[in-house]
Amino acid sequence: MAATGDIRSELQSLLPQASFVRNRAIAVLLPCLNEEATIGQVVAEFRRVLPGATVYVYDNNSTDGTAAVAAAAGAVVRRERRPGKGNVVRRMFADIDADLYVLADGDLTYDAAAAGRLIDALVTEQVDMVVGVRRGADGAFPRGHRFGNRLFNRVVERLFGDGFTDILSGYRVVSRRFAKSFPATSSGFEIETELSVHALDLRLATSEIALPYRARPTGSSSKLSKWRDGARILGKIALMYKAVRPLQFFSLLAALFAGLGFGLGLPVATAYLETGLVPRLPTAVLAAGLMQLAFMSLTCGVILDAVGASQREFKRMRYLDLPAPGARKAGL
């Protein structure tokens, strides 16, 4: 029975190659920093599962033998000098021309055999991004990472809308039109959040598939700093909220300033109406200044909302300029 299950899983992973992948250019993108212990096996697994794909390893200033091991395993090795995963992904999308892009990590935590399922879902469901939702044991997901992941998912859902249950997953398949219309601005691990928000902002069709997530093997260490990178992700979410939802963002600021101004100015105004005097002139000036800031914030929100709508339309038009994942297959 176990052997039968293994054969069925193997056939399922190869199915997309028979139905679609045969005539498509697929790029497997692996950003790496000091992954000498695992990158060779990761490259070998992706080459076995997707024999027609080109595996690219972008070495991000590794100090070990990551580049040499990846090249020996059959990957195309390139280098990105600017540190940070976001910088690497931006470079990958800019440099590499393909029909489909498989994004993964070089640390052996993602199941390469599931790449076929992700590709098949993207094509058959006619979506532009499929996210591999991580499902792993406690050893694979430290408690702090699980808490942070739930927190960020809820914050993004609250601010940008429902659409993803694992916005920080690094295992994704995206279409060419997604990759070439994605204005990457992140420099670090917040790149996955930006990918998700981009899809939510343009209301692109996406999908999710639950996949196994493994603990890092011995000799491989995580580059993610729980507190530093967590703060950067929260900061990135705030900046994206300002850029994507400027009217809401500045309306909140306006309400805050107006509330403070009203709270400080009401006693002064009441005293003036009763006595004809302004007993606390500095407080009155501060209250007036806060009310001015409130009106200025609201005005900025209205203006930036119009600018944002124009930018969103430009990104949408760029997205529509490129063919859908199954367009050639349909003869369009």
Protein Blocks (a to p, Z undefined) as FASTA:
>chain_A
ZZmmmmmmmmmmmmmmmmmmmmpccddddddehilkmmmmmmmmmmmmmmmbccddddeh
iabfklmmmmmnopacdddfbgcjklmmmmmmmmpccfbdcdddfeopacfklmmmmmmm
mmmnopabdcddddddfklmcfklmmmmmmmmmmmmmmnopfbfblkbcbdcddfklmmm
cccfbfblmlmmmmmmmmmmnopacdddddddddddehiacfbdfklmmmmmmmmmmmmm
mmmmmmlmmmmmmmmmmmmmmmmmmmmmmmmmmnopafblmlmmmmmmmmmmmmmmmmmm
mmmmmmmmmmmmmmmmmmmmpccfklmmnoZZ
